[in-house]
Amino acid sequence: MADSSDIDSALVAKLSGDVQLTTLMPDGVFFDQAPQGATKFVLLSIVDEADFPIFQKRGFEDHTYLVKAVELSSSGANVKTAAARIDALLEGGTLTVTGYNVIVMQRVARVRATEVDDVDPSIRWQHRGGRYEIVATAP
């Protein structure tokens, strides 16, 4: 049986392998949390996931990922450009996943937020990206 975590890994690999994106977000692409000290990175997490059975087996999986650029910055200039690059890579894009055929890859919602530090209000984390739906079938 195909392993759903391979979809996660393929998504990280696609984003990590893009020179334009990694130039803007040089600290890397991470699932769930970035390492301490990172200040310019892409963060992914699963927002929702549903399996749909067909003929007593999993017919397809519908994943929604939060994919966003995060930067310690007051202006957010890099996250805006990085979010546009993420969208160019994922909206209607392709994804190679062992054991799956990806049939849909699209943005379903935009994400934009500024996080102000509780202790030092001069520290601001800019977040931009989107929620992306990836639908995959096991062949």
Contacts in CASP RR format, 6 or more apart in sequence:
PFRMAT RR
TARGET T0000
AUTHOR 0000-0000-0000
METHOD contacts of the structure
MODEL  1
MADSSDIDSALVAKLSGDVQLTTLMPDGVFFDQAPQGATKFVLLSIVDEA
DFPIFQKRGFEDHTYLVKAVELSSSGANVKTAAARIDALLEGGTLTVTGY
NVIVMQRVARVRATEVDDVDPSIRWQHRGGRYEIVATAP
1 58 0 8 1.000
1 138 0 8 1.000
2 98 0 8 1.000
2 99 0 8 1.000
2 100 0 8 1.000
2 138 0 8 1.000
4 49 0 8 1.000
4 61 0 8 1.000
4 63 0 8 1.000
6 97 0 8 1.000
6 98 0 8 1.000
6 99 0 8 1.000
6 100 0 8 1.000
7 61 0 8 1.000
7 63 0 8 1.000
7 95 0 8 1.000
7 97 0 8 1.000
7 100 0 8 1.000
7 102 0 8 1.000
7 134 0 8 1.000
7 136 0 8 1.000
8 31 0 8 1.000
8 44 0 8 1.000
8 46 0 8 1.000
10 95 0 8 1.000
10 96 0 8 1.000
10 97 0 8 1.000
10 98 0 8 1.000
11 44 0 8 1.000
11 65 0 8 1.000
11 67 0 8 1.000
11 95 0 8 1.000
11 134 0 8 1.000
12 29 0 8 1.000
12 30 0 8 1.000
12 31 0 8 1.000
12 44 0 8 1.000
14 89 0 8 1.000
14 90 0 8 1.000
14 95 0 8 1.000
15 21 0 8 1.000
15 29 0 8 1.000
15 42 0 8 1.000
15 44 0 8 1.000
15 67 0 8 1.000
15 86 0 8 1.000
15 89 0 8 1.000
16 22 0 8 1.000
16 28 0 8 1.000
16 29 0 8 1.000
18 85 0 8 1.000
18 89 0 8 1.000
20 85 0 8 1.000
21 29 0 8 1.000
21 42 0 8 1.000
21 82 0 8 1.000
21 85 0 8 1.000
21 86 0 8 1.000
21 89 0 8 1.000
22 28 0 8 1.000
22 29 0 8 1.000
24 40 0 8 1.000
24 69 0 8 1.000
24 78 0 8 1.000
24 81 0 8 1.000
24 82 0 8 1.000
24 85 0 8 1.000
25 40 0 8 1.000
25 41 0 8 1.000
25 42 0 8 1.000
25 69 0 8 1.000
25 70 0 8 1.000
25 71 0 8 1.000
25 78 0 8 1.000
25 82 0 8 1.000
26 40 0 8 1.000
27 34 0 8 1.000
27 35 0 8 1.000
27 37 0 8 1.000
27 38 0 8 1.000
27 39 0 8 1.000
27 40 0 8 1.000
27 41 0 8 1.000
28 34 0 8 1.000
28 38 0 8 1.000
28 41 0 8 1.000
28 42 0 8 1.000
29 41 0 8 1.000
29 42 0 8 1.000
29 43 0 8 1.000
29 44 0 8 1.000
30 38 0 8 1.000
30 41 0 8 1.000
30 42 0 8 1.000
30 43 0 8 1.000
30 44 0 8 1.000
31 43 0 8 1.000
31 44 0 8 1.000
31 45 0 8 1.000
32 43 0 8 1.000
32 44 0 8 1.000
32 45 0 8 1.000
33 43 0 8 1.000
34 41 0 8 1.000
34 43 0 8 1.000
34 70 0 8 1.000
39 71 0 8 1.000
39 72 0 8 1.000
40 69 0 8 1.000
40 70 0 8 1.000
40 71 0 8 1.000
40 72 0 8 1.000
40 78 0 8 1.000
41 69 0 8 1.000
41 70 0 8 1.000
41 71 0 8 1.000
42 67 0 8 1.000
42 68 0 8 1.000
42 69 0 8 1.000
42 70 0 8 1.000
42 82 0 8 1.000
42 86 0 8 1.000
43 66 0 8 1.000
43 67 0 8 1.000
43 68 0 8 1.000
43 70 0 8 1.000
44 65 0 8 1.000
44 66 0 8 1.000
44 67 0 8 1.000
45 65 0 8 1.000
45 66 0 8 1.000
46 63 0 8 1.000
46 64 0 8 1.000
46 65 0 8 1.000
46 66 0 8 1.000
47 64 0 8 1.000
47 65 0 8 1.000
47 66 0 8 1.000
47 131 0 8 1.000
48 63 0 8 1.000
48 64 0 8 1.000
49 61 0 8 1.000
49 62 0 8 1.000
49 63 0 8 1.000
49 64 0 8 1.000
50 61 0 8 1.000
50 62 0 8 1.000
51 58 0 8 1.000
51 59 0 8 1.000
51 60 0 8 1.000
51 61 0 8 1.000
51 62 0 8 1.000
52 58 0 8 1.000
52 59 0 8 1.000
52 60 0 8 1.000
52 61 0 8 1.000
52 62 0 8 1.000
53 59 0 8 1.000
54 60 0 8 1.000
57 138 0 8 1.000
58 138 0 8 1.000
59 137 0 8 1.000
59 138 0 8 1.000
60 103 0 8 1.000
60 135 0 8 1.000
60 136 0 8 1.000
60 137 0 8 1.000
60 138 0 8 1.000
61 100 0 8 1.000
61 135 0 8 1.000
61 136 0 8 1.000
61 137 0 8 1.000
62 133 0 8 1.000
62 134 0 8 1.000
62 135 0 8 1.000
63 133 0 8 1.000
63 134 0 8 1.000
63 135 0 8 1.000
63 136 0 8 1.000
64 108 0 8 1.000
64 131 0 8 1.000
64 132 0 8 1.000
64 133 0 8 1.000
64 134 0 8 1.000
65 131 0 8 1.000
65 132 0 8 1.000
65 134 0 8 1.000
66 111 0 8 1.000
66 130 0 8 1.000
66 131 0 8 1.000
67 86 0 8 1.000
67 90 0 8 1.000
67 129 0 8 1.000
67 130 0 8 1.000
67 131 0 8 1.000
67 132 0 8 1.000
68 79 0 8 1.000
68 83 0 8 1.000
68 86 0 8 1.000
68 111 0 8 1.000
68 127 0 8 1.000
68 128 0 8 1.000
68 129 0 8 1.000
68 130 0 8 1.000
69 78 0 8 1.000
69 79 0 8 1.000
69 82 0 8 1.000
69 83 0 8 1.000
69 86 0 8 1.000
69 127 0 8 1.000
69 128 0 8 1.000
69 129 0 8 1.000
70 79 0 8 1.000
70 125 0 8 1.000
70 126 0 8 1.000
70 127 0 8 1.000
71 78 0 8 1.000
71 79 0 8 1.000
71 82 0 8 1.000
71 125 0 8 1.000
71 126 0 8 1.000
72 123 0 8 1.000
72 124 0 8 1.000
72 125 0 8 1.000
72 126 0 8 1.000
73 79 0 8 1.000
73 124 0 8 1.000
73 125 0 8 1.000
73 126 0 8 1.000
74 122 0 8 1.000
74 124 0 8 1.000
75 126 0 8 1.000
76 126 0 8 1.000
76 128 0 8 1.000
79 126 0 8 1.000
79 127 0 8 1.000
79 128 0 8 1.000
79 129 0 8 1.000
80 128 0 8 1.000
82 128 0 8 1.000
83 112 0 8 1.000
83 128 0 8 1.000
83 129 0 8 1.000
83 130 0 8 1.000
86 129 0 8 1.000
86 130 0 8 1.000
87 107 0 8 1.000
87 129 0 8 1.000
87 130 0 8 1.000
90 105 0 8 1.000
90 106 0 8 1.000
90 107 0 8 1.000
90 132 0 8 1.000
91 105 0 8 1.000
91 106 0 8 1.000
91 107 0 8 1.000
91 132 0 8 1.000
92 105 0 8 1.000
92 106 0 8 1.000
93 105 0 8 1.000
94 102 0 8 1.000
94 105 0 8 1.000
95 102 0 8 1.000
95 105 0 8 1.000
95 134 0 8 1.000
96 102 0 8 1.000
97 136 0 8 1.000
99 138 0 8 1.000
99 139 0 8 1.000
100 136 0 8 1.000
100 137 0 8 1.000
100 138 0 8 1.000
100 139 0 8 1.000
101 136 0 8 1.000
101 137 0 8 1.000
101 138 0 8 1.000
101 139 0 8 1.000
102 134 0 8 1.000
102 135 0 8 1.000
102 136 0 8 1.000
103 135 0 8 1.000
103 136 0 8 1.000
103 137 0 8 1.000
104 133 0 8 1.000
104 134 0 8 1.000
104 135 0 8 1.000
105 132 0 8 1.000
105 133 0 8 1.000
105 134 0 8 1.000
105 135 0 8 1.000
106 132 0 8 1.000
106 133 0 8 1.000
107 130 0 8 1.000
107 131 0 8 1.000
107 132 0 8 1.000
107 133 0 8 1.000
108 131 0 8 1.000
108 132 0 8 1.000
108 133 0 8 1.000
109 130 0 8 1.000
109 131 0 8 1.000
110 129 0 8 1.000
110 130 0 8 1.000
111 127 0 8 1.000
111 128 0 8 1.000
111 129 0 8 1.000
111 130 0 8 1.000
111 131 0 8 1.000
112 127 0 8 1.000
112 128 0 8 1.000
112 129 0 8 1.000
113 126 0 8 1.000
113 127 0 8 1.000
114 124 0 8 1.000
114 125 0 8 1.000
114 126 0 8 1.000
114 127 0 8 1.000
115 124 0 8 1.000
115 125 0 8 1.000
115 126 0 8 1.000
115 127 0 8 1.000
116 123 0 8 1.000
116 124 0 8 1.000
117 123 0 8 1.000
117 124 0 8 1.000
117 125 0 8 1.000
END
